[in-house]
Amino acid sequence: MVTTTKRWKTKKGFLYLQEDECKGCGFCIEFCPKEVLETSDKFNAKGYYPPRAKDPEACVNCTFCELICPDFAIWTEETEDEHE
């Protein structure tokens, strides 16, 4: 199975989501301290609504989403160059 990985540019790096691994629990959306995420309007391969970035510029790469995700489907990556 090919996994679709979404990537959004943030102020400090990138936010990634393997949307077909997500089971749509909503933890990352509900507990994001910067309200970066929202529920997608499209199903993933499992039939769930994964998150999507509604405001990726608000993301500060705090890594809370990746810590709370039970599926390890979302993570951030910090880069040194903010203008990458």
N, C-alpha and C positions, 0 to 999 in steps of 0.2 A: 504494500500500500504506500503510495506516495503522499507525504505529508506536506500540506501547504503552510509555509511560514510567512507571516506578514511582518513587515518591519516599518517602524515609524521613527523619524528623526526627532530627538528630544534636545533640550538645551545642552545637556551634558553627554549625549551619546545616542543610543538607540533603544527602542522598546520592541521586543520580539514576541510573537505569538504563533505557536503551532496550532492553528485553529482546529484541525481535525483530531487533535489529542484532547481538546477541551470537552468537558461534559456539561458545561453551562451552569455551574453551581452559583456563579455570580459573586463569589467571595472577593475577587479582585476588584470588581466594580463597586461593591458595597463598602469595602474598607480602604479604598485608595484615599490617602489623606489630601490629595490635590484634585480629586474628581476628574481624573484624566480619561477614564473609560466609561463606555456605555454598552448596552446590549446591541449586538448587530441585528439587522433585520433579515439576515440570510442564514439558513441552516448550514452546519458543517456536515461532514461525511457521516457522522454518527446520528444526525438529526437534532442536534442541539443548537441553540443560539450562542455562539461564542462572543466574547467582548470585542470591541473595536475602540480605537483611540478617537475620542471626540475632541480632545485638546492636547495633542502630544507636546506642545510647547510648555505646558504646565508641569510636565513630568520632571522631577528632580532626581530621577534614578535612585530612589530610596531603597529599592529592592523589596519592598513589602509585598508587592503582588507575587513575586516569585517565591517568597517565604510562605505565603498563605495558600498557594495553589496546590490542591491535592493531586493534580495530574502532571505537575512540572511542565505545564504548557506555555507559561509566560515567564519572560525574564528580561532584564535590562543589561546593557553593556555600556560602560562609561568609556568615553574616548578622551584623549588629551586635547585634541583640536576641536574646538567648538564649531568651527566653520567647515567641517568635513563634508 
